[in-house]
Amino acid sequence: MIREFQYKGETFRVNAHGSHGHEEVFIIHLVDGEEMGEISIDRMTEENDTSAAIDAICVMLCDKLIAEEHIQCADAGAGFTWVEGERIRDVLSSSKSAHGL
């Protein structure tokens, strides 16, 4: 999954892959479309709540990234929201039959 979200008035992108509770999760802070700070967790090997939803993991990582990078958030009181956009494909196909060829 690759999705953008808003948290504390800032835009972030999450790239998560794996099964629930065992994902590798990468968070990137976006400023004017440019990739800035990054933080990640491997939920299989690093201590975390494996029952937590992905948005809770995103918030946890963002709070760490904000503190580490001294990010001055645009709206420190704003909560987590997914950015809605056009979904082009959920899964990258690996065979010609997936394309109808």
N, C-alpha and C positions, 0 to 999 in steps of 0.2 A: 504494500500500500504506500502510495506517495500522495500526501494531501497537505494543503496549507491550512493554517488556523491562526486565529487571533488570540492573544493572551496579554493582559495588562497593556492593551493599546498597541502592541507590537505584532508584526507578522512573522510567523515561523513556518517552516516546512518540516514534515515528518516523513521519514523513509523507514518503514518497518517491514520486516519479513520474518517469517517463521510462524509457528502455531501459537495460539493464545497463551500468554504467560511464559513463552519460551522464545520470544522474538529478539532479534537484534533491532534496536531502535536508534535512529540518528535524527537529531534535531538541528536545524540550521536557522539562524536568525537572519531575516531578510530586511534590508533597508533600501527602499527605492529600487527593488528588484535585484539588488546585489547581495550575494551571499556573504555574510559576516561571520560571527562566531558559531562554533559547532560543539555539540556534546553528544555522547552516545552511551548506551548501555547494552550489554549482552545479557538478557534476562535468564539465559540458561546457566551462566557461570557467575554472575554478580548478584550480590544480595539485593532482593527486592520482593515485593508482594506479588507473587505469580498469579494471584486471583484478581489483581487490579485491572481495570479497564485501560485500554490504550490511552484514552484521554487523560486519565489520572497519571500515567507514566509520563506523558507529554508535559503536564503541569509540573511534576517533580523535577524533570530534567530542565525545563525552562527556568524554574526558580534557582537551580544551581548555576545555570549559564548566566542568568541576570546578575547574580552575586559575583561570579568569577570574572565576568567581563565588565562589571560596573555599568551595566546598561541603564540609562536614564529612560524609564518607561513613559510612554505618552499618556497612559491612564492607569496608574498603579492599582486602581480599584476595579478595573474591568476583568471579567472572568473569561473562561475558555469558550470559544465558539469555532466550529469548523467553518472554513470559507467555502461557500458553495460555488461550484463551477461545472463546466461541461465535463462529463466523464467520457473519455474516448474509448478506453478499454480497461476492463478489470484485470485481465490476465493476458500476458503476452503469449501469443500462440507459438507453438513449436513445430507445427506440421502444416503441410499444404491443405489438408482437409479442413483445418480450422478456418481457413480463408475461403473455403468453398471452391478450391482449385482442383 
